[in-house]
């Protein structure tokens, strides 16, 4: 698998987990355990990080000379 495919798979897996937690929170309402909200926040943060890495990866592939200056 390529790096891009790996990142996309991780993002999709996190989004699936996020959706399930949001559904659980909606079903439980006010009686939902606070750990559900914490899990949602953590997954959203991780998705943002992975999406940023994906964008950076795409930009670096568009400009193969990007790392030659380092």
N, C-alpha and C positions, 0 to 999 in steps of 0.2 A: 504494500500500500504506500502511496505517496504521502508526503507530509500534509498536503492539502486535504487528501481524503481522510487522514487520521484526525485532523482538526475538525472537519465537518462531521465525522462520526461522533467525536466527543461532544460537540455542540448539540447535535441532535439527541444524544443520550441525556444530556443535562436538561434539554428542553422537555423531554418526555417525563423525567423525574419532577421537574418544576410543575408541569401540568397536573401530575398526580397529586402533588402536595397541595396545589391550589384547589383541586377538587375536594380533597380531604378536609381542608380548612373550610370550604363552603358548606360541606355536609355537616360538620361539627359546630359551625357557627361560633358563638361566644364560648362554648365549652372546649374549643380546640386548644390543645396543649401549646404553650408558647414555643416549644421546640419546632413546631411546624412553621411558624413565622420566621424563626431563625434560619431554618433550612431553606426556606424560600429566598430569603435575603442572601444567603451564602451561594446558592445556585445561580441567582441572578448576577451576582458579582463575578462568579466564575465564567458564566456565559459571556459577559462583557470582556473579560480578559482574553478568553479564547478567540472571540471575534476580532479583537484588536490584533492578536498574534496572526490571525488569518489575513487581515488587511496588510499587515507589515510583510508577511510572507509573499503575498500577491505583489506588493510594491517592489520587493527585492527581486522577485522573478521577472518583473517587467524591466528592471534595471540591473542586469547581471554585474555591472561594474560597481555597484553600491559598496561592496565590501573590499574592493581592491585598495581603497584609500586607507583602510585600517591597519 
